[in-house]
Amino acid sequence: MRKILSCMLMMFALTLLTGTAQESLRIVVQADKPGAEIQPTMWGVFFEDINFAADGGVYAELVKNRSFEFEFPLSGWRQLSRQNGTGRIVPGFYYPYNPGNPHHVSIFLDPAVESFGITNEGFRGMGIRKDAQYNFSVKARLHESSDIKMKVELLSASGQIIGTAVISGFTADWTNHKVSFAASDTELKALLRITLEGKGAIDLDMISLFPADTWKERENGLRKDLVQMIADLKPGFLRFPGGCIVEGRTLENRYQWKTTVGPVEDRKLIMNRWNLEIRNRQTPDYFQSFGLGFYEYFLLAEDIGAEPLPIVNCGMSCQYNAAEVVPLEELDSYIQDALDLIEFANGETSTRWGGLRAEMGHPEKFNLKYLGVGNEQWDEQYIERYREFEKVLKDKHPEIKIISGSGPSAAGRMFEYGWTELRKLSPDLIDEHYYMPPEWFLQNATRYDNYDRNGIKVFAGEYAAHGKEDSNPESRNSWWSALCEAAFMTGLERNADVVHMASYAPLLAHVDAWQWRPDLIWFDNLNVIGSPNYYVQKIFSNYNGTHIVPALSEGKALTGQDGIYASASLDRNKGKLYVKIVNSNEKPVPVQLDLGRLPYTGTAVQQILKSQNKEDFNSVSKGEIIKPVTTPVKMNGRRVDATMEQLSVNLIIIDFKTR
Ligand code: AHR
């Protein structure tokens, strides 16, 4: 027995010994030798209407195909079942022709029953909250000798009425009618039922239902919870409207900003180019209503304090699709569109487009500073067109920074050709895109170390680690993908003198209507979650700093030695030193930070983002299991000791006095 006991004691002592024997990794953080400035635009957001990001997502309209402009005018709508009435529903065409909104619908009530109507299915249902207020509106016109009143109801998935209102007083002229009502229950997939009672027939258009509680309580507003998630990132810029959506599948289907401003009912709806793009995820009911158009975009950027960064079509449709090209001699109208967009954002109210901005409610300028020309174009066709844009834009608007593209890949012939040709021109930034396996991100933490410090600046405009997934699409936003992006982002931060902007892509995805994954934020009709990748972005973006600080191990930047990646920055205005450390090992690593001299207050905290398994992910149904946790860290003079847990992303925030 004594033998066993002494043996156990020896083993315990040995464990203790080996435990304390693990030497700390010493990182010298040269806070007293800050380097280049970090741009306030460093970490931004890429918004594209993909995965129901706008219609069915951020744009809070609950009625799908409210203006009967889908290719099949009644898609999203159904006539009421027989027990609720009978009649006829006929799509109608405006006379005189209304180019922005040519269709409406006529509903004829069966004289024997005097009750008939339609339901709308919403965007994979309608998300309704108990006690919340809903604003219904409709444009209507009675036919001759008709007398009709309208019952508006919200039905739960099981058919219970959870909200109701009545509208009467329709006339023979087109008039707008509104009613507001509260919901009596919460429902993820509600239906809207419109029952018409009386005699005769009625024409209807712009049948709309919004929650009253939109972002900033605006009419024609945005979904508050989704905007809040974007705002919480405190993005430096907001890129819009994409993405391939800028290009269109064909030129006719390209994004044209002028059709997205002015009265909402006159904005010409088009097919969303993502509707049939992905073979096994086709979404034929995906259109762009442009309820969230360029005015709402500029407002949103202003609201969340992000620099607006619009991308305009450069006279080319998607080169993966129709690959249509506008002849150079016909490019003027495309260039004029770009000039007019600048006028819409920054022009005096006496100008045509500045005047429209004022009419829409914003006489103040939006202070646009950046403009992207083309999205993901490549080869001579792009360079030739980009050159024409640059000539005019630099001449007429030298104050605007121009961003050009470098194609769809991170390296290779098209990428090299793009950079070589663009160096002969004068873009302010070049947009690089990389959707690569997680390990690529680890291996490329040094990607920008050798870029020309005095050359054209980089906009890492679309990137995401594309790894494995199980049957759940959200699983593609695995913890491992997020960690690898974080490791790579330390490289972006270390090179903030070269990289002036970066954004993960895409931003949003509806769990029932996605085409592309991974995505930063997932949502359904009522709930929203940040992926682990979202929380990585948040750490970098919320704690950006004003200057780069060298963080060295044995005199070198930490770019993966022993699985550790690090960067540091200083916020001179806030009096904060930020050290970001990524541990890609499946074991903890103790770290000793030796800090350069600054008037430290002695307060420091550590934010830890981690998960046990590389495959872990957050999901709308199960919630956010991966979220940053903050703990205090002990400072000993200019030394900080902390543990980087296995598979973790860490931010150490150290306070110092600014004066
Ligand atoms: O982010 C999704 C798509 O990826 C973008 O629309 C396009 O630019 C890229 O190919």
Residues whose N, C-alpha, C, O or C-beta is under 5 A from the ligand:
A	BS01	AHR	G242 G243 C244 I245 E376 A505 P506
